[in-house]
Amino acid sequence: MAIPRANKSRFRARQAADLDAHSRVPLISVVAPAHNEEESLPTFVEKVTAQLASIDHEIIIVDDGSTDRTWAT
């Protein structure tokens, strides 16, 4: 689709607005490594969730080969 030069910035702005309206991309992503954190992980998630309650966010826990039940938590 060829876009005239003068309209490119308006097209980009509209494209960004359409993307925002149709996607559920969180504003903040918290990525935390976890290794044998079965006992502390629920508290961590609870505290992060409380701090970011007013912000669209996600919490990604990366289980690095735990031998306890970290993944089940």
Secondary structure, 3 states (H helix, E strand, C coil): CCCCHHHHHHHHHHHHHHHHHHCCCCCEEEEEEECCCCCCHHHHHHHHHHHCCCCCEEEEEEECCCCCCCCCC
